[in-house]
Amino acid sequence: MQKLVHVVGAGLAGLAAAVQLQRRGAQVVLHEAAGQAGGRCRSYYDAKLGATLDSGNHMVLSGNAATLNYARAIGAADELVGPAQPDFPFVDLATRARWTVRMSPGRLPWWIFDPNARVPNTGPGEYLSLIPLLFAKPGRNLVQTMRCNGPLWDRLLRPLFLAMLNVEPREASAELTSAMVRETLLAGGLACRPLMARNGLGSAFVDPALRLLQHGGAAIRLGSRLQDIAFAADNRRVHALNFADETVAIEANHAVILAVPPQTAQTLVPNVRTPNRFAATLSVHFAVEPPFGLPPVTALLNATADWLFAFDGRVSATVYAADRLLDTPHETLAQTVWAEVAQAANLPAEPMPPWQVTLEKHATFAALPDQEMLRPGTRTRWNNLMLAGDWTATGLPATIEGAIRSGQKAADTLLNQPMERR
């Protein structure tokens, strides 16, 4: 008998779970409380700029295997584009220095022996400072684990770690940072090529998945908010899902994957532990054509913004760990960031082009050691209820890769266990 699975939440974790379930022959019902899918990785049309914007600028790396496999599965592999080589340009706005880190394509890091490829003012021996990170212990932060100062830290590691972790890297979980480094920097240049969604996150991750699911017979219910979960008397399984407009019975061959934010999961699942500290991201978009030769992505040092992204018809700058700026007026932010963007991209400072600010207050859980300890696993004590989301115990920070892995793991765990019988 075909298994029917209700996936609650249509962010990337829920979409990845639904796609994996359908590929393995399950019948899928996808519920989403909002009027659109995508969660924190959504696209929308902004009338002010006359352009499609994303809720935030997201960069994936070519070593993010689950992300690339998901994109291929939904027919959107060509939506992720980036430079042909694993190159990372940097601009220091305080000194006006510019350099590009050019990683070797293979696994052996020959680039650290090339003065024209490695970080300026560093020698090959300084890269050995990453070795203690490979032996990171649970509960430790980076400053307790490795050297967090000097040119290599300031000019490469801190900017990269900040984008990966979305918290001040020195305070971040060494265990999570180690996992990211193993899958990217230590996997060689072919795993480090930066990739962006050329037509927006919706075109790369959301819309193709919805089309695939619909074509495969999945029911997609937007504006379907789960209010309560009813558990069976023996407290071993989910008995029913209570939505705002209906109650759905969960029969013996039915199951549930809960792919909602951690705050929502706490209200629905008794005694579940979840991360409770979060970090914001903030992006400022400018309606201006990027100058010829501006790289798709550039790291900014000694600036308010951390990374600069170039798209057709606009440039965007993103601030990570942006909680300190939540109360700053948007116009002030735009003026400050535009001055930095203009300097980095060699654009005229005046007049400032049309702009828009996008803010995600709870963009990620805070990738700190104490928060890592609060992440729940995929399984729950109810045999037909699984959890998914980048906040679950994926072993990675809150990234697109982590979200997709969590959804696929929830689907596989559910389908691999013995079928229930009554």
C-alpha positions as CSV (number, residue, x, y, z in Angstrom):
1,M,0.0,0.0,0.0
2,Q,1.3,3.5,-0.9
3,K,2.3,5.6,2.1
4,L,0.7,9.0,2.4
5,V,2.8,11.7,4.1
6,H,1.7,15.1,5.2
7,V,4.6,17.5,5.0
8,V,3.9,20.6,7.1
9,G,6.0,23.6,6.0
10,A,7.0,24.4,2.5
11,G,10.4,26.0,3.1
12,L,13.4,24.3,1.6
13,A,13.4,21.5,4.2
14,G,9.7,20.8,3.5
15,L,10.2,21.0,-0.2
16,A,13.2,18.7,-0.1
17,A,11.3,16.2,2.0
18,A,8.3,16.3,-0.3
19,V,10.4,15.8,-3.5
20,Q,12.3,12.9,-1.8
21,L,9.1,11.3,-0.7
22,Q,7.6,11.5,-4.2
23,R,10.7,10.2,-5.8
24,R,10.5,7.1,-3.5
25,G,6.8,6.5,-4.4
26,A,5.0,8.0,-1.5
27,Q,1.9,10.2,-1.8
28,V,2.5,13.7,-0.6
29,V,0.3,16.4,0.9
30,L,2.2,19.6,1.4
31,H,0.8,22.2,3.8
32,E,2.1,25.8,4.1
33,A,0.7,28.4,6.5
34,A,1.8,31.3,4.3
35,G,0.3,32.2,0.9
36,Q,3.5,31.2,-0.8
37,A,6.2,28.5,-0.5
38,G,9.8,29.1,0.1
39,G,10.0,30.2,3.8
40,R,13.1,32.2,4.3
41,C,14.3,31.5,0.7
42,R,11.6,33.1,-1.3
43,S,11.5,35.6,-4.1
44,Y,9.0,38.4,-4.7
45,Y,8.5,41.3,-7.1
46,D,9.5,44.7,-5.7
47,A,7.6,47.5,-7.4
48,K,10.0,50.2,-6.1
49,L,12.9,48.7,-7.9
50,G,10.9,47.0,-10.7
51,A,12.8,43.8,-10.0
52,T,12.4,40.4,-8.4
53,L,14.2,40.3,-5.1
54,D,15.1,37.5,-2.7
55,S,14.3,37.6,1.0
56,G,18.1,37.5,1.4
57,N,21.2,36.9,-0.6
58,H,22.2,33.3,-0.4
59,M,25.5,31.9,-1.6
60,V,26.0,28.1,-1.9
61,L,29.3,26.4,-2.7
62,S,30.0,23.8,-5.4
63,G,30.7,21.3,-2.6
64,N,27.2,21.5,-1.3
65,A,26.2,18.1,-2.7
66,A,22.7,17.8,-1.4
67,T,21.8,21.3,-2.7
68,L,23.2,20.5,-6.2
69,N,21.5,17.1,-6.3
70,Y,18.2,18.7,-5.2
71,A,18.5,21.3,-8.0
72,R,19.1,18.6,-10.5
73,A,16.2,16.5,-9.2
74,I,13.8,19.4,-9.7
75,G,15.2,20.4,-13.1
76,A,16.9,23.6,-12.0
77,A,20.6,22.9,-12.1
78,D,21.2,25.6,-14.7
79,E,19.7,28.2,-12.3
80,L,22.8,28.1,-10.1
81,V,25.7,30.0,-11.7
82,G,29.1,31.4,-10.6
83,P,32.7,31.9,-11.6
84,A,34.4,29.1,-13.5
85,Q,37.2,29.0,-11.0
86,P,37.2,28.9,-7.1
87,D,38.2,32.6,-6.9
88,F,37.2,34.9,-4.0
89,P,37.8,38.7,-4.5
90,F,38.3,40.9,-1.5
91,V,38.2,44.6,-1.0
92,D,39.5,46.4,2.2
93,L,37.6,49.7,2.3
94,A,39.9,51.1,5.0
95,T,43.1,50.6,3.0
96,R,41.6,50.4,-0.5
97,A,43.6,47.2,-1.0
98,R,42.2,44.5,-3.3
99,W,43.2,40.9,-3.8
100,T,41.8,37.6,-5.0
101,V,42.2,34.3,-3.3
102,R,42.6,31.7,-6.0
103,M,42.2,28.2,-4.7
104,S,43.7,25.2,-6.5
105,P,41.1,23.0,-8.4
106,G,42.3,19.8,-6.9
107,R,42.3,18.5,-3.3
108,L,45.9,19.4,-2.7
109,P,46.2,23.1,-1.6
110,W,48.9,24.2,-3.9
111,W,47.5,27.7,-3.9
112,I,48.9,28.4,-0.4
113,F,52.4,28.1,-1.8
114,D,51.7,30.8,-4.5
115,P,52.0,34.4,-3.3
116,N,49.7,35.5,-6.1
117,A,47.0,33.1,-5.1
118,R,47.0,33.1,-1.3
119,V,46.1,35.8,1.2
120,P,48.5,38.8,1.1
121,N,51.0,39.0,3.9
122,T,50.6,35.3,4.7
123,G,53.0,32.4,4.4
124,P,52.2,28.7,3.8
125,G,52.9,27.9,7.5
126,E,50.1,30.1,8.7
127,Y,47.5,27.9,7.1
128,L,48.4,25.2,9.6
129,S,46.3,27.2,12.1
130,L,43.3,25.3,10.6
131,I,44.5,21.9,11.9
132,P,43.2,22.3,15.5
133,L,39.8,22.9,14.0
134,L,39.8,19.3,12.6
135,F,39.8,18.1,16.2
136,A,37.1,20.5,17.5
137,K,35.4,19.3,20.6
138,P,31.6,19.8,21.3
139,G,30.8,22.8,23.4
140,R,33.9,24.8,22.3
141,N,33.9,28.0,20.3
142,L,36.4,29.0,17.7
143,V,38.6,31.2,19.9
144,Q,39.0,28.2,22.3
145,T,40.0,26.0,19.4
146,M,42.2,27.8,16.9
147,R,44.1,31.0,16.3
148,C,41.6,33.8,15.6
149,N,43.8,36.7,14.6
150,G,46.4,37.7,12.1
151,P,46.2,38.4,8.3
152,L,44.8,34.9,7.4
153,W,42.0,35.3,9.9
154,D,41.2,38.9,9.1
155,R,41.5,38.6,5.3
156,L,40.0,35.2,4.6
157,L,38.7,33.0,7.4
158,R,36.6,35.5,9.3
159,P,34.7,36.8,6.2
160,L,34.1,33.2,5.0
161,F,33.1,31.9,8.5
162,L,30.8,34.9,9.1
163,A,28.9,34.2,5.9
164,M,28.6,30.5,6.8
165,L,27.7,30.9,10.4
166,N,25.9,34.2,10.7
167,V,27.4,35.0,14.1
168,E,30.7,36.5,15.2
169,P,33.0,33.7,14.2
170,R,35.2,33.8,17.3
171,E,32.1,32.9,19.4
172,A,30.7,30.3,17.0
173,S,30.6,26.6,17.5
174,A,34.0,25.1,16.5
175,E,32.2,21.8,15.8
176,L,29.9,23.4,13.2
177,T,32.7,25.4,11.7
178,S,34.9,22.2,11.4
179,A,32.1,20.5,9.5
180,M,31.8,23.3,7.0
181,V,35.6,23.5,6.6
182,R,35.9,19.8,5.9
183,E,33.2,19.9,3.2
184,T,34.6,23.0,1.5
185,L,38.1,24.4,2.1
186,L,39.6,21.0,2.9
187,A,37.8,19.3,0.0
188,G,39.7,21.4,-2.5
189,G,38.9,24.2,-4.9
190,L,36.3,22.2,-6.8
191,A,34.2,22.2,-3.7
192,C,34.6,26.0,-3.1
193,R,33.3,27.6,-6.2
194,P,30.6,30.2,-5.2
195,L,27.2,29.8,-6.8
196,M,24.2,32.1,-6.8
197,A,20.7,31.8,-8.0
198,R,20.8,33.8,-11.3
199,N,17.0,34.3,-11.5
200,G,16.3,34.3,-7.8
201,L,15.8,31.7,-5.1
202,G,12.2,31.0,-6.3
203,S,13.4,30.0,-9.7
204,A,16.2,27.9,-8.4
205,F,14.7,26.1,-5.4
206,V,10.9,26.7,-5.0
207,D,8.9,27.0,-8.2
208,P,10.5,24.0,-10.1
209,A,9.9,21.9,-7.0
210,L,6.2,22.9,-6.8
211,R,5.8,22.1,-10.5
212,L,7.4,18.7,-10.1
213,L,5.3,17.8,-7.1
214,Q,2.1,18.9,-8.8
215,H,3.0,16.9,-11.9
216,G,3.5,13.9,-9.7
217,G,0.1,14.2,-8.1
218,A,1.0,15.9,-4.8
219,A,-1.6,18.0,-3.1
220,I,-0.3,21.5,-2.3
221,R,-2.3,23.5,0.2
222,L,-1.1,27.1,0.7
223,G,-2.6,29.1,3.5
224,S,-3.0,25.9,5.5
225,R,-1.9,26.7,9.1
226,L,-1.5,23.8,11.5
227,Q,-2.9,24.8,14.9
228,D,-2.6,21.6,16.9
229,I,-1.4,17.9,16.7
230,A,-3.5,15.3,18.3
231,F,-1.6,12.2,19.6
232,A,-3.1,8.7,20.0
233,A,-4.0,7.5,23.5
234,D,-1.0,5.2,23.6
235,N,1.2,8.3,22.9
236,R,3.1,6.4,20.2
237,R,1.8,8.1,17.1
238,V,0.1,11.2,15.7
239,H,-3.6,10.7,15.5
240,A,-4.8,13.8,13.7
241,L,-3.7,17.2,12.4
242,N,-5.9,20.1,13.3
243,F,-5.8,22.9,10.8
244,A,-7.7,26.2,10.9
245,D,-10.3,25.0,8.5
246,E,-10.2,21.1,8.8
247,T,-9.1,18.2,10.9
248,V,-7.1,15.5,9.0
249,A,-7.1,12.0,10.4
250,I,-3.7,10.3,10.3
251,E,-4.4,6.6,9.5
252,A,-2.1,3.6,10.0
253,N,-0.3,4.1,6.7
254,H,-0.1,7.9,7.1
255,A,2.8,9.9,8.5
256,V,3.8,13.5,9.2
257,I,7.0,15.5,8.6
258,L,7.1,18.7,10.5
259,A,9.2,21.2,8.7
260,V,8.3,24.4,10.5
261,P,10.4,27.1,12.3
262,P,11.7,26.0,15.8
263,Q,9.4,28.5,17.5
264,T,6.4,26.8,15.8
265,A,7.6,23.3,16.6
266,Q,7.7,24.1,20.3
267,T,4.0,25.0,20.3
268,L,3.1,21.8,18.4
269,V,5.3,19.1,19.8
270,P,5.3,18.4,23.6
271,N,8.7,18.8,25.3
272,V,10.7,19.3,22.1
273,R,14.0,21.1,22.6
274,T,15.0,23.6,19.9
275,P,17.5,26.4,19.6
276,N,16.2,29.6,21.2
277,R,18.6,32.2,20.0
278,F,18.6,33.6,16.5
279,A,20.6,35.9,14.2
280,A,19.5,38.4,11.7
281,T,20.6,39.1,8.1
282,L,20.1,42.3,6.2
283,S,20.5,43.1,2.5
284,V,20.4,46.4,0.7
285,H,19.5,46.2,-3.0
286,F,20.3,48.9,-5.5
287,A,18.8,49.3,-8.9
288,V,22.0,49.9,-10.8
289,E,23.7,47.9,-13.5
290,P,26.9,46.4,-12.2
291,P,30.0,47.8,-13.9
292,F,31.7,45.5,-16.4
293,G,34.1,43.1,-14.7
294,L,32.6,43.3,-11.3
295,P,32.8,39.8,-9.8
296,P,29.5,38.0,-9.0
297,V,30.5,38.0,-5.3
298,T,33.0,40.1,-3.4
299,A,34.0,40.1,0.3
300,L,34.1,43.6,1.9
301,L,36.4,44.2,4.9
302,N,36.2,47.1,7.3
303,A,32.7,47.9,6.1
304,T,29.1,47.8,7.4
305,A,28.2,45.3,4.7
306,D,30.1,42.0,4.5
307,W,29.6,40.6,1.0
308,L,28.7,42.3,-2.3
309,F,26.6,40.5,-4.9
310,A,26.3,41.5,-8.6
311,F,23.1,40.6,-10.5
312,D,21.7,41.7,-13.9
313,G,20.3,45.2,-13.3
314,R,21.2,45.5,-9.6
315,V,23.8,45.1,-6.9
316,S,23.1,43.9,-3.4
317,A,25.1,44.0,-0.2
318,T,24.5,41.7,2.7
319,V,25.2,42.2,6.4
320,Y,25.5,39.0,8.4
321,A,24.9,38.9,12.2
322,A,23.0,42.1,11.7
323,D,21.1,42.3,15.0
324,R,23.1,45.4,15.9
325,L,21.4,47.2,13.0
326,L,17.8,46.2,13.5
327,D,16.8,49.6,14.9
328,T,18.7,51.7,12.3
329,P,16.4,53.6,9.9
330,H,16.4,51.9,6.5
331,E,17.4,55.1,4.7
332,T,20.4,55.6,6.9
333,L,21.4,52.0,6.2
334,A,21.0,52.5,2.5
335,Q,23.1,55.6,2.5
336,T,25.9,54.0,4.5
337,V,26.0,50.8,2.5
338,W,25.8,52.6,-0.9
339,A,28.9,54.6,0.0
340,E,30.7,51.3,0.6
341,V,29.2,49.6,-2.6
342,A,30.2,52.6,-4.7
343,Q,33.8,52.5,-3.5
344,A,34.1,48.7,-3.9
345,A,32.5,48.6,-7.3
346,N,34.0,51.9,-8.6
347,L,30.6,53.4,-9.1
348,P,29.6,57.1,-8.7
349,A,28.7,57.9,-5.1
350,E,26.1,60.4,-6.2
351,P,23.2,60.2,-6.8
352,M,22.3,57.1,-4.8
353,P,20.2,54.8,-7.0
354,P,16.8,53.5,-6.0
355,W,17.2,51.1,-3.1
356,Q,15.3,48.5,-1.0
357,V,16.2,46.9,2.3
358,T,15.2,43.3,3.1
359,L,15.5,42.1,6.7
360,E,15.2,38.6,8.2
361,K,15.2,39.0,12.0
362,H,15.3,35.2,12.6
363,A,17.3,34.3,9.5
364,T,19.2,31.5,11.3
365,F,19.6,30.0,14.7
366,A,22.7,31.4,16.4
367,A,25.5,28.9,15.6
368,L,26.9,29.0,19.1
369,P,28.0,26.0,21.2
370,D,25.1,26.1,23.6
371,Q,22.5,26.3,20.8
372,E,24.1,23.4,19.0
373,M,23.3,21.3,22.1
374,L,19.6,22.2,21.7
375,R,19.1,20.9,18.2
376,P,16.7,17.9,18.1
377,G,17.2,14.8,15.9
378,T,15.0,13.8,13.0
379,R,13.1,11.1,14.9
380,T,10.6,11.9,17.7
381,R,9.1,9.6,20.2
382,W,6.1,9.3,17.9
383,N,6.9,6.7,15.3
384,N,5.0,8.5,12.5
385,L,6.3,12.0,13.2
386,M,9.7,13.3,11.9
387,L,11.3,16.7,12.2
388,A,13.0,18.7,9.4
389,G,14.6,22.1,9.2
390,D,18.0,23.7,9.2
391,W,17.7,24.0,13.0
392,T,17.6,20.3,13.5
393,A,20.7,18.2,14.2
394,T,22.2,18.3,10.7
395,G,25.8,18.7,11.8
396,L,25.9,22.0,9.8
397,P,25.0,25.6,10.5
398,A,21.7,26.9,9.3
399,T,22.4,26.8,5.6
400,I,20.5,25.9,2.4
401,E,22.6,22.7,2.4
402,G,21.5,21.8,6.0
403,A,17.9,22.5,5.3
404,I,17.8,20.3,2.2
405,R,19.7,17.5,3.9
406,S,17.3,17.6,6.9
407,G,14.3,17.2,4.6
408,Q,15.8,14.4,2.7
409,K,16.9,12.6,5.9
410,A,13.4,12.9,7.3
411,A,11.8,11.4,4.2
412,D,14.3,8.6,4.1
413,T,14.1,7.8,7.8
414,L,10.3,7.7,7.6
415,L,10.2,5.4,4.5
416,N,13.0,3.1,5.7
417,Q,11.2,2.1,8.9
418,P,8.7,-0.8,9.0
419,M,5.2,0.0,7.9
420,E,2.7,0.4,10.7
421,R,0.0,-2.2,11.2
422,R,-3.1,-2.1,13.3
